[in-house]
């Protein structure tokens, strides 16, 4: 067998130095926008909007609104107390269940707003009615407008960027829910609504709302605006609505009287300190 050469070993290995060499691997990682919910709050909002994994119902006016006990319990101690009492009397789901998108026109089984024609698929054991025949229910007997519950849940789940209600009556029910559940932030949002679109026609009713919910600062601001304008005060005082609130009318009259007295007093002082002598009656010369 013929050998074409001989194998020899290197006497000295090549020196590569002691500095590590950076190795770059280009890997595409999808961002949060392409992976669905990017954090806990977005995931919870998604569950609410799809009516999934809910385990409690808020009931107003015979309508049921699905929600999550853990989310509601994080609101306040008042809400936690209502949730503790709710499981004691689990109700059979005989009324209409409301979804976030359509609170008043849902079948007994709550549906997702995205599938109004087919029943919602239940993906969680907690979403199925328990042995008691229904979900725990939290009733708000003093609230009549179902829209107020939708506003409450949108606030709880952080949906929407603006506070919007369709009427002053709905706004009053939102204030009532904020008072019952001890939610100062929601109370502030509903209170600010009372200052918008204020006119001489609705001033009395809104002052009555301020009085009912102890919004003294806002009450004073509205009363100040009414008494500043003589025309507005006249329209308010002749409005038939004012007969239902005699205390408010009395308060406005006292405020306007004080305002008038404050204007008259400086004019008297100016007259007393005037450099011009008072006009004297002409004397009849004596004979």
Residue pairs with C-beta under 8 A, 6 or more apart in sequence:
32 38
32 39
36 43
36 46
37 43
37 45
37 46
41 158
44 68
44 71
44 157
45 157
45 158
45 159
47 53
47 54
47 68
48 54
48 67
48 68
48 71
48 100
48 153
48 157
48 159
49 100
49 101
49 112
49 113
49 159
50 112
50 114
50 120
51 66
51 99
51 100
51 110
51 111
51 112
51 113
51 120
52 112
52 120
52 122
52 123
52 124
52 127
53 68
53 123
53 124
53 126
53 127
54 66
54 67
54 68
54 110
54 126
54 127
54 135
55 68
55 69
55 126
55 127
55 135
55 136
56 66
56 67
56 68
56 69
56 72
56 83
56 86
56 135
56 136
56 137
56 138
57 64
57 65
57 66
57 67
57 91
57 93
57 97
57 134
57 135
57 136
57 137
57 138
58 64
58 65
58 67
58 137
58 138
58 140
58 149
58 152
58 153
59 65
59 91
59 95
59 137
59 138
59 139
59 140
60 139
60 140
60 143
60 144
60 145
60 146
60 148
60 149
61 143
61 144
61 145
61 146
62 95
62 96
63 95
63 96
63 97
63 98
63 103
63 104
63 146
63 149
64 93
64 95
64 96
64 97
64 98
64 110
64 135
64 137
65 97
65 98
65 103
65 146
65 149
65 150
65 153
66 97
66 98
66 99
66 110
66 135
67 153
67 156
69 83
69 136
71 156
71 157
72 79
72 83
72 138
72 156
73 79
73 80
73 83
75 156
75 181
75 183
76 181
76 182
76 183
77 182
78 180
78 181
78 182
79 181
79 182
82 138
82 181
83 136
83 138
86 136
86 137
86 138
87 136
89 137
90 130
90 132
90 133
90 134
90 135
90 136
90 137
91 133
91 134
91 135
91 137
92 133
92 134
93 108
93 129
93 133
93 134
93 135
94 108
95 108
96 104
96 105
96 106
96 107
96 108
97 106
97 107
97 108
97 109
97 110
97 111
98 104
98 106
98 110
98 146
98 149
98 150
99 106
99 110
99 111
99 112
99 113
100 113
100 150
100 153
100 154
100 159
101 113
102 113
102 116
103 146
103 147
103 149
103 150
104 146
107 119
109 119
109 120
110 120
111 118
111 119
111 120
112 120
122 128
129 135
140 149
140 176
140 177
140 180
142 176
142 180
143 149
143 173
143 176
143 177
144 173
145 169
145 170
145 173
147 165
147 166
147 170
147 173
148 165
148 170
148 173
148 174
148 176
148 177
149 177
151 163
151 164
151 165
151 170
151 174
152 174
152 177
152 181
152 186
153 159
154 160
155 163
155 183
155 185
155 186
155 189
163 189
163 190
163 192
163 193
165 171
165 174
165 190
165 193
168 194
168 202
168 205
168 206
168 209
171 190
171 193
171 194
171 209
172 209
172 212
174 186
174 189
174 190
175 187
175 190
175 191
175 209
175 213
176 213
177 183
177 186
178 184
178 186
178 187
178 190
179 187
179 213
187 213
191 213
191 215
191 218
194 206
194 209
194 210
194 215
194 218
194 222
195 218
195 221
195 222
198 206
198 222
198 225
200 226
200 232
200 235
200 236
200 239
201 235
201 239
203 222
203 225
203 226
203 232
203 236
204 236
204 239
204 241
204 242
204 245
204 248
205 241
206 222
207 219
207 222
207 223
207 245
207 248
208 244
208 245
208 248
209 215
210 216
210 218
210 219
210 222
211 219
211 247
211 248
223 251
223 252
223 255
224 255
225 232
226 232
226 233
226 236
226 252
227 233
227 252
227 255
227 256
227 259
228 259
233 252
233 256
236 242
236 252
237 249
237 252
237 253
242 248
242 249
